[in-house]
Each structure stands twice: as structure tokens, then as C-alpha cells.
Amino acid sequence: MCSLDATRAELGLLVLYLNKAEARDKICRAIQYGSKFLSNGQPGTAQNVDKSTSLARKVFRLLKFINDLHALISPAAEGTPLPIILLGKSKNALLSSFLFLDQIVWAGRSGIYKNKERAELIGRISLFCWMGSSACTTLIEIAELGRLSKLMKKIEKELKHENKNENPQYLVKVKQSNERLLSLIKASMDIVVAVGLLQLAPKKVTPRVTGGFGFLSSLISCYQVAINI
């Protein structure tokens, strides 16, 4: 019965995870970029999976721009330096713009919006917005890691000869630092993915490179959703 209870509990967590729209979106993202990696831009089954999954993911993001719009007009956390606040608001504005414009791209690919040329232009603008938001995230995480490093050094000095790994405050900062570092890695990877999708450096950032970075970034996103359940 203990084994059955453990299995039931694990399945319950999996159901809870899969019930999140964000989790399903990130799983689909991993499939999309994994397929892009396998296809390397060549026609075939993998490319078909890439394109169909990309279109399906856009449905998950309908009206999602409201989340970042709300964050944009919400007050920043007390004590946050002005440069980080400005970067955060820029990130929210760019990401909200990306998600809003992405709905028009979905309408174009679905046949609802008939002007294909304009839909393609909007698609490129939306990707530039996403790349900009990823760049803002990268700068924010670097700044926040610097702030956390200073706080951790301060705690170490206060503890003196005590074991820092037994101090709850220090352990919280370590956890936050690890999460920030993971977000920094993901944001940096997303910049490469955006460069690949926009074909800004087609010889270096090939479809396979884009797919590989996108797949790894997606796995990080899946993990981030899981630890926040």
C-alpha cells in the first residue's frame, strides 16, 4: 500500500503539473525545437512537426500578453534600484508586445488574417520584441546576481566562524542565486534562438543550432514551472 500511495502521490503531482497551461506550452516548445534540431531546416516529418507544433503553441498564448501588461503597470518591489526597475518595465513592455503581435501571426497562419506579407512583417517585429525582452532579462539577472553576491558576502562576514551552510538566511540567498543563474542561462539561450529565427546570422546560427538552443531552453522552462508548483 505504501508503494501504491507513493505512486498515487507522484501521479497527482504530474497531473497538477500538466494541468498548468504554461507547462503544456513548454513541453510543446521542447517538441517544436527538438524537431527543428532534427530537421535542420530540411523538408520532412521533423519539419512538419516543428511547424504544426509552433502553430499549436500560439493558441496557448492567446491573451497571455495581459500578464505582462499587468506587470508593466504594477509598482516595483520596494528597494529595487531604478536601473533594474527600468529594465524590468522594458522587458514587460517588449514581452507583452511580442505576445500581442504573435496573435496576429497566428491569425495569419490560420487564414483568418488574409494579408500574408503584413503578417510576416508583424511576425519579424514580434521576434525582435522577444529578443529585446530576453536581452533585458539577461541584464536584470546579471544585476540581481551581483546584488545577491554582495548580500551573501555580508552575511558571511556577520557569521564569522559559524557554518554558513546552516544559516537559513544564507541558504535562501544561495537558492535565489541558483534560480537567477538558471534564468540568466535560459535568457542567453533565447537570444540565440531569436537570432536564428530572424536569420540574422544564418551561417553561424543554423536551424540545427537554433533547435538545439531552443530545446535546452525549453527544458529549463519545464523545470522552472515544476519547481514553482
Summary of the structure (lengths in Angstrom):
residues: 229
radius of gyration: 20.4
end to end distance: 25.8
largest distance: 69.7
contacts: 682
relative contact order: 0.13
helix: 83%
strand: 0%
